[in-house]
Amino acid sequence: MHSYILLLHLLGASIWTGGHLLLALTVLPDALRRRSTEALMRFESQFERIGIPALAVQVLTGVWLAHDMLPDITMWFNLAVPMARPIALKLALLALTVILAVDARLRVIPRLCAESLNDLAWHIVAVTLIAVVFVATGVAFRAGWFY
């Protein structure tokens, strides 16, 4: 069962991280150059249909995998426990992602225009970097670099 859950987790990570890399490295530079929000909003509406479920799969499978590796949930933030370090880091990254997403959805996107495009750009870059750190943390976790 562990292998199937890990596979789902990796597929979710591939979609989430890959989508954000595509957004940050191709769609965003073009939108900034043109000072146009249209391509960003089109990408967002299309990506949301697969990106949000992929993130949800990552969260659910991530919690399952963390519990499988360290069943005592109270230990997940005990940094003296080597196995808890990547779990705590991934949960902190998740919290940052949620904060950025809520801020973008409630504050940035409703007033998005050519003049406020840079604000959304910073959110996109930050979420993309966080997604890459998520993946790197997972690789480090599996490689045993934390313990």
Residue pairs with C-beta under 8 A, 6 or more apart in sequence:
2 65
2 68
5 61
5 64
5 65
5 68
6 61
6 65
8 57
8 61
9 57
9 58
9 61
9 62
9 65
9 138
11 54
11 57
12 54
12 55
12 56
12 57
12 58
12 61
13 54
13 58
13 131
13 134
13 135
13 138
15 50
15 51
15 54
16 51
16 54
16 55
16 58
16 131
16 134
17 128
17 131
17 132
17 134
17 135
19 47
19 50
19 51
19 54
20 51
20 124
20 127
20 128
20 131
21 128
21 131
21 132
23 40
23 43
23 47
23 124
23 128
24 124
24 125
24 128
27 39
27 40
27 43
28 40
28 121
28 124
28 125
30 39
31 37
31 38
31 39
31 40
31 117
31 121
32 117
32 118
32 121
35 114
35 117
36 114
37 112
37 113
37 114
37 117
37 120
40 112
40 117
40 120
40 124
41 112
55 97
58 134
59 94
62 90
62 94
66 76
66 87
66 90
67 73
69 83
69 87
70 76
70 81
70 83
70 84
70 87
75 81
75 83
75 84
76 84
76 87
76 88
76 91
77 84
77 88
77 91
78 84
79 85
79 88
82 146
82 147
83 146
83 147
85 146
85 147
86 137
86 138
86 140
86 141
86 146
89 137
90 134
90 137
90 138
93 130
93 133
93 134
93 137
96 126
96 130
97 127
97 130
97 131
100 123
100 126
100 127
100 130
101 127
103 123
104 120
104 123
108 116
108 119
108 120
108 123
109 120
112 120
140 146
